[in-house]
Amino acid sequence: MSDESDTHRPAFWPTGSGPRLPRIALMGEFSAGKSTLANLMIGTNPLPVQVVATQLPPVLIQHGTGPTVMVDLEGNETPCTMAAFQDINTDATAYIRFHCVEDILTKCDLIDMPGISDPNMSSAVWERVLPMADAVIWCTPATQAWRQSEASVWQGIGASIRQNSMLVITRSDMLLTERDRAKVLKRVRAEAGEQFAQLVMMSLSQAQDAAEDAELWAESGADAFVAHFMQMVEKLAPGLSGAHEMPEATETQVAKTPVSEANSDMPQIVPRRPVLRRQDTPEQQLPSEDTSPDPGSYMPKFS
């Protein structure tokens, strides 16, 4: 990270000073599992199911109980309602800021990015927000893992972000045999392994179904993902200060520090198995006259 003067920061950049949490962006092509992974991590669905993913700009998810707002390119904030979502102008909106009270959000902020391959949305929609992130979790589906279009975009992202990021091969359950899974993992590791700090294969559907089943949770790949994710946050947390930091503008290669060796003197964060939690509680749901929480709806989360 390198400090920049206020004149170099966009008007929509988060304000504040003092220590801040790492910001982790969830990225990948359309339908790669980004939002599903975000929901699994948080333990709740932060946005109404009626909202189509392609309609949304980046969503900044933070700990707290503040109102959900749309932040435009000038930094102005507008309260979010269902009607506002239907008419959102992604070209004029920097991001949506959403708050919820979940354990994982005491460790980091999450940025759920739109799909990079959406033909109906300019790449500028996510490119202008990406510098806010300290690292990326890139989702790529196992059946079409690490396409050339993904590799091309990733090569254009600064080394200061790439060296701390994780590649997650989602939908591993769509591969029929263990041999198929090993083959895909070997190929992706060869093509992209050196470009990420960590690489894991994961079945999001199995992780969602695991509830308190530790064996299924581990079999889904979620255990490995959680461990790497917590190490990522530990590595990033020291030294982050305020909203005035910008990633390095240069593309110079930075030597990767193994995550497992970083900050060895920090207290160890121990990943926990998922616990059942109500989905869409009244305090977390966006204001809307058309939706109401389903008291029988549950999903797992980790912290």
Phi, psi and chi 1 to 4 in degrees:
 res  aa     phi    psi   chi1   chi2   chi3   chi4
   1 MET       -  148.4  -64.8  -68.9  178.8      -
   2 SER  -138.3  142.0   58.9      -      -      -
   3 ASP   -75.7  143.2  -67.7  -27.5      -      -
   4 GLU  -128.1  153.4  -64.1  -76.9  -14.7      -
   5 SER   -71.3  162.4   67.2      -      -      -
   6 ASP   -58.4  -28.2  -71.5   -4.8      -      -
   7 THR   -69.1  -18.1   58.6      -      -      -
   8 HIS   -91.6   -6.1  -72.5   83.7      -      -
   9 ARG   -94.7  136.6  -69.1 -172.3  -64.6  109.0
  10 PRO   -61.7  156.0  -20.1   31.5      -      -
  11 ALA   -63.7  -26.4      -      -      -      -
  12 PHE   -85.1   -0.6   58.7   77.7      -      -
  13 TRP   -61.4  137.5 -159.8  -95.3      -      -
  14 PRO   -56.8  139.5  -23.9   33.6      -      -
  15 THR   -96.8  164.5   58.6      -      -      -
  16 GLY   136.7  169.7      -      -      -      -
  17 SER  -144.4  169.8   59.4      -      -      -
  18 GLY    82.7 -177.2      -      -      -      -
  19 PRO   -59.3  144.0  -22.9   33.7      -      -
  20 ARG  -134.0  167.0   67.2  167.7  176.0   84.8
  21 LEU   -81.7  152.4  -63.5  176.6      -      -
  22 PRO   -60.0  146.6  -21.3   32.7      -      -
  23 ARG  -109.9  120.6  -58.6 -171.9 -169.4  109.9
  24 ILE  -112.3  121.2  -47.8  -62.2      -      -
  25 ALA   -93.4  137.2      -      -      -      -
  26 LEU  -100.3  119.3  -60.8  171.9      -      -
  27 MET  -133.0  169.2  -64.0 -174.4   66.4      -
  28 GLY   148.9 -179.2      -      -      -      -
  29 GLU   -79.3  169.8  -63.7 -166.6  -31.0      -
  30 PHE   -57.2  135.0  179.5   65.3      -      -
  31 SER    65.5   29.9  -65.9      -      -      -
  32 ALA   -87.4   -8.2      -      -      -      -
  33 GLY   106.5   12.2      -      -      -      -
  34 LYS   -60.5  -52.0  -58.4  179.6  -56.6  -62.4
  35 SER   -68.7  -34.8  -65.2      -      -      -
  36 THR   -63.1  -41.9  -58.6      -      -      -
  37 LEU   -65.3  -40.6 -179.7   57.9      -      -
  38 ALA   -60.2  -44.7      -      -      -      -
  39 ASN   -62.6  -39.0  -64.1  -15.3      -      -
  40 LEU   -66.3  -41.8 -176.8   67.8      -      -
  41 MET   -66.4  -41.9  -64.6  168.7   70.5      -
  42 ILE   -80.3  -36.2  -61.5  168.4      -      -
  43 GLY    94.8    8.3      -      -      -      -
  44 THR  -154.3  158.1 -174.6      -      -      -
  45 ASN   -88.8  106.8 -174.3   -3.7      -      -
  46 PRO   -71.0  -20.5   25.9  -33.4      -      -
  47 LEU  -125.8  149.2  -63.9  172.0      -      -
  48 PRO   -60.9  142.9  -19.5   30.5      -      -
  49 VAL   -67.5  -18.3  -64.8      -      -      -
  50 GLN   -70.4  -18.0  -65.0   93.3  -30.1      -
  51 VAL   -84.1  119.8  178.9      -      -      -
  52 VAL   -75.0  135.8  179.6      -      -      -
  53 ALA   -55.7  -36.0      -      -      -      -
  54 THR   -70.4  -10.8   53.1      -      -      -
  55 GLN   -83.1  -12.2  -65.4  176.5  -33.5      -
  56 LEU  -104.2  142.2  -63.5 -178.7      -      -
  57 PRO   -78.1 -175.5   31.6  -35.6      -      -
  58 PRO   -55.8  146.4  -26.8   35.9      -      -
  59 VAL  -116.7  115.6  179.2      -      -      -
  60 LEU   -89.5  116.9  173.7   62.0      -      -
  61 ILE  -109.2  120.3  -51.0  170.3      -      -
  62 GLN  -129.4  160.1  -62.6  179.7  -51.4      -
  63 HIS   -74.3  138.1 -172.1  -87.4      -      -
  64 GLY   141.3 -174.5      -      -      -      -
  65 THR  -123.9   17.6   57.5      -      -      -
  66 GLY   -67.7  167.2      -      -      -      -
  67 PRO   -71.0  154.4   28.3  -36.2      -      -
  68 THR   -82.6  128.1  -61.0      -      -      -
  69 VAL  -135.0  155.2  -62.9      -      -      -
  70 MET   -97.8  130.1  -66.9 -176.4  -66.7      -
  71 VAL  -107.4  119.4 -178.9      -      -      -
  72 ASP   -85.4 -179.7   67.7   20.0      -      -
  73 LEU   -67.8  -16.8  -59.4 -176.4      -      -
  74 GLU   -94.8    1.7  -58.2  -57.0  -42.3      -
  75 GLY    89.1    1.9      -      -      -      -
  76 ASN   -74.7  143.3  -57.7  -51.3      -      -
  77 GLU  -112.2  133.7  -60.5 -178.2   -1.4      -
  78 THR  -124.7  129.1  -56.4      -      -      -
  79 PRO   -57.7  142.1  -23.8   33.9      -      -
  80 CYS   -93.0  134.5  -89.0      -      -      -
  81 THR  -132.8  170.3   62.9      -      -      -
  82 MET   -59.5  -39.6 -176.3   60.8   66.9      -
  83 ALA   -62.9  -39.2      -      -      -      -
  84 ALA   -64.4  -36.3      -      -      -      -
  85 PHE   -63.2  -39.5  -88.9  118.1      -      -
  86 GLN   -65.5  -28.0  -57.4  -56.3  -34.3      -
  87 ASP  -111.8   17.7  -60.5  -36.1      -      -
  88 ILE   -64.0  137.3 -165.7  166.1      -      -
  89 ASN  -101.3  101.6 -178.8   -8.4      -      -
  90 THR   -67.4  -25.5   56.0      -      -      -
  91 ASP   -71.4  -24.5  -69.5  -31.1      -      -
  92 ALA  -106.6   -4.7      -      -      -      -
  93 THR  -107.3  125.8  -56.6      -      -      -
  94 ALA   -74.1  -51.7      -      -      -      -
  95 TYR  -166.2  165.7   55.7   88.8      -      -
  96 ILE  -101.4  133.0  -62.6  167.3      -      -
  97 ARG  -106.8  121.8 -173.0  172.4   68.2 -119.1
  98 PHE  -123.5  140.3  177.2   83.7      -      -
  99 HIS  -116.5  142.8  -69.4   90.9      -      -
 100 CYS  -154.5  157.0   58.9      -      -      -
 101 VAL   -98.9   93.1 -178.4      -      -      -
 102 GLU  -137.9  148.2  -64.0  -66.7  -13.1      -
 103 ASP   -56.5  -43.5  -70.3  -14.6      -      -
 104 ILE   -60.9  -28.4 -167.0   64.0      -      -
 105 LEU   -81.5   -2.3  -63.5  174.8      -      -
 106 THR   -83.8  -11.1   65.5      -      -      -
 107 LYS  -101.5  -26.7  -53.7  -63.0 -177.7 -174.6
 108 CYS  -163.7  162.3   67.7      -      -      -
 109 ASP   -96.1  146.5  -62.2  -22.2      -      -
 110 LEU  -113.3  141.6  -64.8  176.2      -      -
 111 ILE  -120.7  108.5  -52.7  175.1      -      -
 112 ASP   -85.9  106.9 -172.2    1.4      -      -
 113 MET   -86.2  152.3  -65.9  -73.5 -158.4      -
 114 PRO   -69.4  162.0   24.2  -32.2      -      -
 115 GLY   -63.4  136.7      -      -      -      -
 116 ILE   -71.7  -16.9   64.1  165.0      -      -
 117 SER  -101.2    7.4   57.8      -      -      -
 118 ASP   -67.4  115.4 -172.9  -10.3      -      -
 119 PRO   -71.1  -14.1   26.7  -34.6      -      -
 120 ASN   -94.4    4.9  -61.2  -46.2      -      -
 121 MET  -136.6  132.0 -177.0 -179.6  -68.8      -
 122 SER   -66.5  143.6  167.7      -      -      -
 123 SER   -64.0  -19.4   61.6      -      -      -
 124 ALA   -61.8  -24.6      -      -      -      -
 125 VAL   -61.1  -39.4  172.1      -      -      -
 126 TRP   -98.5  -26.9   58.1  -95.3      -      -
 127 GLU   -63.0  -37.4  -73.4  174.1  -17.8      -
 128 ARG   -73.9  -18.9   62.4 -165.9  174.2 -148.6
 129 VAL   -96.3  -23.7  172.7      -      -      -
 130 LEU   -54.2  -38.0 -178.4   57.7      -      -
 131 PRO   -60.2  -15.2  -26.5   36.6      -      -
 132 MET   -71.4  -21.6  -71.3  168.9   49.0      -
 133 ALA   -83.9  147.9      -      -      -      -
 134 ASP   -96.6  -22.0  -57.7  -62.4      -      -
 135 ALA  -159.8  165.9      -      -      -      -
 136 VAL  -127.6  139.6  168.1      -      -      -
 137 ILE  -104.6  110.2  -63.6  174.7      -      -
 138 TRP   -98.3  122.9 -170.8  -76.4      -      -
 139 CYS   -99.3  130.4  -64.6      -      -      -
 140 THR  -135.3  126.8 -175.5      -      -      -
 141 PRO   -71.6  139.0   24.0  -32.0      -      -
 142 ALA   -58.9  -32.7      -      -      -      -
 143 THR   -73.0  -18.2   51.2      -      -      -
 144 GLN  -140.4   47.2  -59.4 -178.7   53.5      -
 145 ALA   -66.3  134.3      -      -      -      -
 146 TRP    51.2   66.6 -157.9 -119.3      -      -
 147 ARG   -71.2  163.2  -70.6  149.7   52.1  103.9
 148 GLN   -61.3  -35.1 -179.5   57.5   42.5      -
 149 SER   -63.1  -35.8   51.8      -      -      -
 150 GLU   -69.6  -47.3  -62.2  175.7   86.6      -
 151 ALA   -58.8  -38.6      -      -      -      -
 152 SER   -64.6  -44.4  177.8      -      -      -
 153 VAL   -66.0  -42.3  169.4      -      -      -
 154 TRP   -63.7  -35.7 -171.9 -115.3      -      -
 155 GLN   -64.7  -23.3  -77.3  -63.3  -40.5      -
 156 GLY   -86.0   -4.1      -      -      -      -
 157 ILE   -89.0  140.0  -67.4  176.1      -      -
 158 GLY   -57.7  146.2      -      -      -      -
 159 ALA   -62.1  -30.1      -      -      -      -
 160 SER   -64.7  -27.2   60.5      -      -      -
 161 ILE   -87.1  -44.7  -68.6  180.0      -      -
 162 ARG   -60.6  -35.7  -74.7 -170.2  -78.9  119.1
 163 GLN   -68.6  -16.2   67.1  168.8  -23.1      -
 164 ASN  -108.4    6.0  -66.7  -46.4      -      -
 165 SER   -98.0  168.4  -62.6      -      -      -
 166 MET  -128.2  138.2 -175.0 -167.7  -43.6      -
 167 LEU  -103.1  123.2  178.4   60.5      -      -
 168 VAL  -114.0  117.4  179.7      -      -      -
 169 ILE   -85.8  106.1  -54.6  174.5      -      -
 170 THR   -88.5  171.0   61.1      -      -      -
 171 ARG    58.6   38.3  -60.5 -179.5 -177.6  170.6
 172 SER   -63.1  -22.9   63.2      -      -      -
 173 ASP   -68.5  -14.5   53.4  -61.7      -      -
 174 MET   -77.9  -14.3  -60.4  -62.8  -70.5      -
 175 LEU   -87.8  127.9  -59.4  175.9      -      -
 176 LEU   -75.0  -31.1  -60.6 -179.0      -      -
 177 THR  -128.2  161.5   67.5      -      -      -
 178 GLU   -64.1  -32.2 -172.9   60.6   37.8      -
 179 ARG   -64.1  -41.6 -179.7  179.0  179.4 -179.2
 180 ASP   -62.5  -43.0  -70.1  -22.2      -      -
 181 ARG   -63.2  -43.2  -72.9 -172.3  -76.4  -86.7
 182 ALA   -64.1  -37.0      -      -      -      -
 183 LYS   -65.7  -44.8 -176.5  177.0  179.9 -179.8
 184 VAL   -65.6  -43.3  169.5      -      -      -
 185 LEU   -61.7  -41.5 -174.5   58.9      -      -
 186 LYS   -64.1  -43.5 -180.0  178.9  179.3 -179.5
 187 ARG   -65.0  -47.7  176.8 -178.8   63.9   79.4
 188 VAL   -65.8  -37.6  176.1      -      -      -
 189 ARG   -62.2  -39.0 -165.3 -178.2  -59.9  -80.5
 190 ALA   -69.2  -37.3      -      -      -      -
 191 GLU   -85.7  -30.3  -64.9  177.7    1.4      -
 192 ALA  -130.9   -7.8      -      -      -      -
 193 GLY   -55.9  -37.3      -      -      -      -
 194 GLU   -76.0   -9.4  -68.4  -61.0  -44.3      -
 195 GLN   -96.8   -0.4  -58.0  176.2   49.3      -
 196 PHE  -132.7  152.7  -68.9   85.8      -      -
 197 ALA   -71.4  -33.1      -      -      -      -
 198 GLN  -144.3  153.5  -60.3  -68.9  -14.4      -
 199 LEU  -138.0  127.7 -173.0  156.0      -      -
 200 VAL  -135.9  154.6  -62.7      -      -      -
 201 MET  -110.8  138.2  179.6  174.1  -81.8      -
 202 MET  -149.9  143.5 -173.9  175.9  179.2      -
 203 SER  -105.4  107.3  167.8      -      -      -
 204 LEU   -67.4  -35.3  -63.4  175.6      -      -
 205 SER   -66.6  -40.7   61.3      -      -      -
 206 GLN   -65.7  -39.7  -74.1 -178.0  -21.8      -
 207 ALA   -63.4  -39.8      -      -      -      -
 208 GLN   -65.0  -37.3  -74.2  179.9  -47.8      -
 209 ASP   -78.2  -13.1  -68.1  -19.2      -      -
 210 ALA   -64.6  -36.1      -      -      -      -
 211 ALA    50.1 -116.8      -      -      -      -
 212 GLU  -103.2   17.8  -65.5  178.4  -34.0      -
 213 ASP   -84.1   99.6 -174.8  -24.9      -      -
 214 ALA   -63.5  -35.8      -      -      -      -
 215 GLU   -66.9  -45.1 -175.7  175.5  -14.4      -
 216 LEU   -67.9  -36.6 -177.6   58.0      -      -
 217 TRP   -59.6  -45.0  178.7 -107.2      -      -
 218 ALA   -69.9  -40.6      -      -      -      -
 219 GLU   -62.6  -31.6 -179.6 -176.8  -31.5      -
 220 SER   -70.2  -16.1   72.3      -      -      -
 221 GLY    94.3   -1.5      -      -      -      -
 222 ALA   -67.2  -36.0      -      -      -      -
 223 ASP   -57.4  -48.1 -106.7   -4.2      -      -
 224 ALA   -64.4  -40.8      -      -      -      -
 225 PHE   -61.2  -47.2  170.6   80.2      -      -
 226 VAL   -60.5  -44.0  171.9      -      -      -
 227 ALA   -60.5  -46.6      -      -      -      -
 228 HIS   -66.6  -37.3  -70.0  -41.0      -      -
 229 PHE   -64.6  -44.6  174.7   78.7      -      -
 230 MET   -64.7  -36.6  -67.7  -57.3 -176.3      -
 231 GLN   -65.4  -38.0  -70.2  172.3  -20.5      -
 232 MET   -59.9  -46.6  172.7 -166.4  -66.1      -
 233 VAL   -65.1  -41.5  172.0      -      -      -
 234 GLU   -58.7  -41.7  -81.8 -170.2    6.3      -
 235 LYS   -67.8  -38.1  179.0 -177.6  178.0 -178.7
 236 LEU   -80.3  -31.6  -69.8  169.4      -      -
 237 ALA   -58.3  -45.7      -      -      -      -
 238 PRO   -63.8  133.3  -21.0   33.2      -      -
 239 GLY    91.6   -7.2      -      -      -      -
 240 LEU   -76.2  130.4  -66.6  178.7      -      -
 241 SER  -138.3  118.4   58.5      -      -      -
 242 GLY    62.6 -166.7      -      -      -      -
 243 ALA  -104.1   12.1      -      -      -      -
 244 HIS   -93.1   -0.5  -60.9  -82.7      -      -
 245 GLU   -89.8  138.5  -63.2 -179.2   -6.0      -
 246 MET  -122.3  145.6  -64.3  -79.3  -77.4      -
 247 PRO   -64.1  158.3  -19.4   31.2      -      -
 248 GLU   -59.3  135.3  -64.3  174.9    2.1      -
 249 ALA   -79.7  -21.9      -      -      -      -
 250 THR   -80.4  161.0   63.8      -      -      -
 251 GLU  -103.2   17.1  -69.1  -72.1   83.6      -
 252 THR   -62.5  141.2   54.9      -      -      -
 253 GLN   -70.3  132.5 -178.0   63.3   36.7      -
 254 VAL  -111.9  131.0  179.3      -      -      -
 255 ALA   -63.3  135.3      -      -      -      -
 256 LYS   -79.1  133.0  -78.1 -165.7  -68.2 -171.9
 257 THR   -96.5  122.7  -58.5      -      -      -
 258 PRO   -55.1  130.6  -23.2   32.5      -      -
 259 VAL   -58.2  -37.4  173.3      -      -      -
 260 SER   -65.6  -19.9   58.8      -      -      -
 261 GLU   -97.9   -8.2  -62.8  177.0    6.5      -
 262 ALA   -79.3  139.6      -      -      -      -
 263 ASN    50.6   49.4  -56.8  -55.9      -      -
 264 SER   -65.3  -16.3   57.3      -      -      -
 265 ASP   -90.4    0.7   57.4  -21.0      -      -
 266 MET   -80.5  151.2  -68.8 -175.3   62.1      -
 267 PRO   -58.8  137.7  -21.8   31.9      -      -
 268 GLN   -73.7  130.2 -178.6   64.1   34.2      -
 269 ILE   -92.3  122.7  -58.5  174.2      -      -
 270 VAL   -99.8  116.1 -179.2      -      -      -
 271 PRO   -61.9  143.6  -20.3   32.3      -      -
 272 ARG  -115.1  156.8  -72.4 -177.0  -99.8  169.3
 273 ARG   -67.2  158.8  -74.2 -166.8  -68.8  128.9
 274 PRO   -65.2  152.0   26.1  -34.3      -      -
 275 VAL  -125.2  153.2  -64.9      -      -      -
 276 LEU   -76.1  139.8  -69.2  177.8      -      -
 277 ARG  -148.0  142.9  178.4  174.7 -179.2   82.9
 278 ARG   -62.4  143.6  -76.6 -172.4 -172.5  -83.7
 279 GLN   -98.9  141.7 -179.4  176.3  -12.6      -
 280 ASP    58.8   58.2  -65.8  -26.3      -      -
 281 THR   -69.7  155.8   58.1      -      -      -
 282 PRO   -56.0  -34.8  -25.8   34.2      -      -
 283 GLU   -70.0  -24.7  -65.2   80.9   10.6      -
 284 GLN   -99.6  -18.2  -64.7  170.7  -19.4      -
 285 GLN   -77.4  144.5 -164.1  170.1   26.6      -
 286 LEU   -67.0  149.0  -67.4  174.0      -      -
 287 PRO   -63.9  126.9   21.4  -31.8      -      -
 288 SER  -162.8  140.8  168.8      -      -      -
 289 GLU   -87.2  -10.6  -62.5  178.0   -4.1      -
 290 ASP  -100.5  -10.0  -58.5  -36.0      -      -
 291 THR  -125.5  155.1   60.3      -      -      -
 292 SER  -146.9  151.4   58.3      -      -      -
 293 PRO   -66.8  144.8   22.1  -32.0      -      -
 294 ASP   -94.5  109.3  177.8    2.7      -      -
 295 PRO   -66.0  -13.8   23.4  -32.7      -      -
 296 GLY  -101.3    8.2      -      -      -      -
 297 SER   -98.0  126.4 -179.2      -      -      -
 298 TYR  -132.9  156.8  -66.1   84.8      -      -
 299 MET  -154.6  156.2   69.3 -175.8  -60.4      -
 300 PRO   -77.2  163.5   27.4  -33.6      -      -
 301 LYS  -147.1  167.7   71.3  169.7 -176.9  176.7
 302 PHE  -129.7  164.1   68.4   80.2      -      -
 303 SER  -145.2      -   60.0      -      -      -
